[in-house]
C-alpha cells in the first residue's frame, strides 16, 4: 500500500491531467515518484495493491477511471471524489 502525497498536472487542472504522482510506502518509509501510467499498471496488476490519499484523519482509496485514456481519481463511500486534486503540486 502507498499514500499519494503530491501530484503533477500537465495541460489542465482536472484528474485527466495528472501526469505523475509522488508517494510514500508507510511500512518501509520509502518514497518515490511514478507516472500516472505506472500507478495504474501497479494497481491493476495485483488487486491487493492499494493507493490512498490522506483526508483529514481518514484515508480515501485511489481508483482507476476506465476512460480513454484511463486516469486516477479517489473513491469514497461509493462516490468518485476530488482528494487527489487537493494534494500539493510539484
TINU-960555 format. One record per atom (N, C-alpha, C): x, y, z. Coordinates in steps of 0.001 Angstrom, whole numbers, padded with zeros to 6 digits, always signed. Example, Ala and Ser with C-alpha at 12.3 -4.5 7.8 and 13.67 -1.06 7.14 Angstrom:
BEGIN
+013190-005690+007800+012300-004500+007800+013200-003300+007800+012850-002250+007080+013670-001060+007140+012900+000030+007870
This chain:
BEGIN
+000836-001170+000000+000000+000000+000000+000884+001237+000000+000441+002251-000737+001157+003519-000774+000181+004661-000518+000729+005759-000011-000020+007003+000107+000457+007941-000982-000461+008518-001725-000122+009547-002699+000011+010854-001927+001146+011572-002127+001419+012770-001333+001416+014056-002147+001589+013973-003472+001603+015168-004324+001356+014739-005761+000892+015697-006569+000623+015396-007982+001256+016456-008881+001511+016056-010118+001979+016983-011150+000959+016953-012283+000440+018127-012623-000545+018261-013696+000119+018815-014947-000421+018452-016107+000084+018971-017372-001086+019209-018319-001220+020441-018799-002227+020750-019806-003619+021028-019279-003780+021150-017983-005090+021442-017416-005091+021219-015924-006272+021294-015315-006351+021184-013864-007345+020128-013383-007656+019152-014230-008585+018085-013873-007844+016764-013691-008544+015762-013205-007940+014448-012959-007243+013884-014196-007833+014133-015347-007268+013619-016594-005893+014213-016896-005551+015307-016232-004281+015996-016478-003180+015607-015496-003475+014712-014569-002432+014239-013653-001445+013408-014467-000199+013833-014486+000846+013141-015257+001719+012254-014381+002049+012736-013164+002884+011948-012272+002492+012232-010828+002899+011311-009961+002493+011376-008566+003674+011031-007673+003764+011718-006544+004733+011356-005513+004001+010514-004486+004726+009557-003900+004103+008619-002981+005070+008214-001880+004505+007602-000836+005319+007012+000216+004702+005688+000642+005558+004753+000984+005118+003458+001484+005235+003514+003004+004119+003482+003740+004193+003650+005191+004890+002505+005922+004932+001328+005335+005577+000212+006032+007085+000196+005851+007582+000744+004729+009030+000757+004503+009617+002166+004597+008760+003176+004624+009146+004594+004626+009858+005000+003334+009769+004164+002318+010331+004503+001015+009425+005535+000348+010036+006487-000346+009279+007466-001114+009706+007363-002571+008866+007864-003456+009203+007816-004866+008271+008681-005685+008529+008650-006970+007703+009366-007933+007448+008427-009095+006194+008367-009541+005820+007483-010646+004885+008218-011586+004887+007769-012827+003937+008337-013777+002542+007794-013473+001556+008472-014005+000167+008009-013880+000048+006591-014423+000667+006333-015564+000576+005015-016189+001196+003932-015300+002304+004252-014634+002939+003272-013747+002045+002940-012557+001399+003957-011980+000494+003713-010849-000713+002903-011307-001285+003244-012448-002427+002488-012975-002035+001034-013186-000904+000807-013818-000440-000565-014064-000235-001310-012735+000378-000654-011754+000633-001260-010445-000681-001631-009753-001673-000751-009807-002967-001036-009184-003686-002186-009882-003585-002242-011193-004330-003252-011946-003642-004607-012008-002326-004653-011825-001619-005932-011951-001870-006853-010762-002194-006285-009625-002448-007097-008445-003547-006410-007639-004681-007030-007527-005836-006400-006886-005612-006127-005399-004530-006671-004797-004228-006340-003400-003398-005067-003294-002846-004580-004401-002144-003292-004382-003167-002197-004140-002795-001239-003310-003737-000185-002964-002994+001137-002806-003604+002192-003321-003098+003552-003137-004175+004337-002416-003732+005224-001521-004671+006032-000747-004189+007472-000677-005117+008348-000338-004833+009763-000099-005344+010077+001302-004529+010787+002074-004991+011221+003404-006071+012274+003226-007122+012146+004032-008224+013114+004023-008566+013402+005480-007902+014397+006062-008043+014651+007485-007465+013481+008254-008258+012907+009151-007804+011750+009927-008071+010434+009195-008766+010495+008065-009134+009297+007309-008270+009144+006060-008525+008065+005350-007841+007787+004090-008876+007433+003040-008632+007880+001814-009539+007632+000706-008781+006827-000345-009408+005788-000874-008757+004934-001882-008669+005627-003230-007609+005314-003936-007413+005799-005297-007837+004678-006239-008664+005030-007221-009124+004054-008190-008787+004480-009601-008954+003560-010524-008703+003821-011937-010047+004055-012622-010188+005211-013239-011387+005511-014023-011167+004920-015407-012072+004054-015828-011960+003357-017120-012422+004272-018246-011558+005193-018617-011828+006116-019719-010770+005853-020789-010765+006648-021809-009761+006506-022862-009034+007834-023031-007841+007979-022477-007082+007002-021684-007552+006970-020231-007245+005876-019520-007631+005775-018115-006895+006824-017269-007506+007187-016142-006867+008137-015240-007205+007762-013803-006572+008442-012849-006732+008146-011433-007660+009146-010766-008412+008643-009784-009294+009504-009011-009582+008803-007684-009870+009560-006648-010213+008939-005370-011673+008518-005362-011948+007530-004506-013265+006919-004444-013613+006696-002978-014692+007323-002505-015087+007176-001099-016595+007022-000996-017015+006076-000187-018444+005859+000064-019253+005714-001219-018676+005009-002200-019389+004754-003439-019439+005917-004410-018634+006960-004157-018671+008160-004985-017250+008558-005377-017049+008934-006647-015763+009481-007069-015585+010842-006416-014397+011118-005864-014138+012364-005145-012907+013073-005714-012614+014267-005174-011540+015112-005709-010315+015210-004800-010099+014239-003930-008996+014319-002979-007625+014430-003645-007430+013794-004783-006142+013915-005476-005865+015361-005885-006879+016054-006348-006685+017438-006794-006421+018392-005639-006711+017973-004415-006442+018822-003237-005009+018666-002739-004256+017723-003300-002868+017492-002857-001946+018596-003348-000784+018740-002680+000214+019699-003162+000676+019348-004572+001120+020364-005294+001632+020195-006674+003161+020220-006641+003750+019584-007639+005209+019681-007820+005520+019855-009279
